[in-house]
Amino acid sequence: MKVPLLDLKRQYHSIKDEIDQAVNEVLENTRFILGPQVKEFEENVAKYCGDGYAVGVASGTDALLLSLRACGVEPGDEVIIPPFTFFATAGVITRLGAKPVFVDIDLLTYNLLPDKIEEKITERTKAIMPVHLFGQCADMDPIMEVAKKHNLKVVEDAAQAIGSKYKGRRAGTIGDLGCFSFFPSKNLGGAGDGGMVITDDEKLADLVRKLRVHGATQKYFHPMVGYNSRLDTLQAAILNVKLKYLDEWSSKRREKAEVYNRAFANTDIVTPKEEEFNYHIYHQYTISVKNRDKLKEHLLENQIGCSIYYPLSLHLQECYRYLGYKKGDFPNSEIRSEEVISIPVFPELTEEEQEFVIEKIKDFIKD
Ligand SMILES: *Cc1c(COP(=O)(O)O)cnc(C)c1O
């Protein structure tokens, strides 16, 4: 049996008529840039998250970039992030001429350790950007508390976490701004790049709305320099269809995660820990094992899709050598970069396929 890590075709075929119709409508009305579907999708996402404002942008990366700009991050400023995340979290900080400052992660949730933040705050610190890795929210209350105490902005990198909840609140709605990615493989994925910024603050929303159109308040009048970063109408039309199914897909992911949790209980496999106050949406089901690379080989030999998110902690990346970090600086992040592996958990994964994945992993840990 061949089991993919993710199969987007199955999802498309389950809602093909609706998607095709939505795409055709855009092709017919030809309002490709900021057409009515973008506004409609923004309103739907805002409502889905519990109100506020939503601004569609060109990618999750741009959502982070424009959010930091809206927070006033300037060259020389510092932004606190975990080193165990997708590169974009750090890349956007550097692109603004600011400096990523790392704080280690919790070994079991893979998210930022709130207790370690305060010691990293300096006069140049402007913002904290927690990442809700693999679909589970970081522990936001203590993060918001330390941010408030030091007058810092909080931008949630919720690229992997749309629909997840922290103490009943949707990911992205707790910090000053929240950022989503609609990269095709994300839980809510488009047919290309796309992203969104959400916020309760009307002024910040307006600022992001300007930044996405070259900083213009009114066409051809520019009080500031912005970007060309819009969510395509085509993407918005597709995502509008998919948003209706997101909660159903998330609960299917959770069911599958539960099956894995039970199967791997009382083994050497470290399964993801869901905090009791969280609602994890399992963008990835990520386990930790000592002989990870061998397990990966074993799974690939058995035609089981798997992937390593992420194999090198950001403080050890070549491009950040100038920051002066060394091996050992963020031990939890380094340990996990050597041990993690993500296995299939997409909503359309069949019972038979999942049983096969479990069987092959159990075979491996037996010998
Ligand atoms: C996917 C992702 C991003 C970037 O999103 P894009 O839409 O690919 O630009 C940023 N942060 C994290 C944690 C991500 O997983």
PDBQT file of the ligand as one rigid body, heavy atoms in Angstrom, charges set to zero:
ROOT
HETATM    1  C1  LIG A 401       3.716  28.178   6.020  1.00  0.00    +0.000 C 
HETATM    2  C2  LIG A 401       4.292  28.996   7.107  1.00  0.00    +0.000 A 
HETATM    3  C3  LIG A 401       4.620  30.355   6.942  1.00  0.00    +0.000 A 
HETATM    4  C4  LIG A 401       4.627  31.029   5.615  1.00  0.00    +0.000 C 
HETATM    5  O1  LIG A 401       3.478  30.931   4.893  1.00  0.00    +0.000 OA
HETATM    6  P1  LIG A 401       3.528  31.071   3.272  1.00  0.00    +0.000 P 
HETATM    7  O2  LIG A 401       2.093  31.209   2.921  1.00  0.00    +0.000 OA
HETATM    8  O3  LIG A 401       4.159  29.827   2.754  1.00  0.00    +0.000 OA
HETATM    9  O4  LIG A 401       4.305  32.288   2.947  1.00  0.00    +0.000 OA
HETATM   10  C5  LIG A 401       5.054  31.064   8.043  1.00  0.00    +0.000 A 
HETATM   11  N1  LIG A 401       5.185  30.495   9.246  1.00  0.00    +0.000 NA
HETATM   12  C6  LIG A 401       4.907  29.199   9.453  1.00  0.00    +0.000 A 
HETATM   13  C7  LIG A 401       5.064  28.618  10.825  1.00  0.00    +0.000 C 
HETATM   14  C8  LIG A 401       4.465  28.404   8.391  1.00  0.00    +0.000 A 
HETATM   15  O5  LIG A 401       4.214  27.112   8.600  1.00  0.00    +0.000 OA
ENDROOT
TORSDOF 0
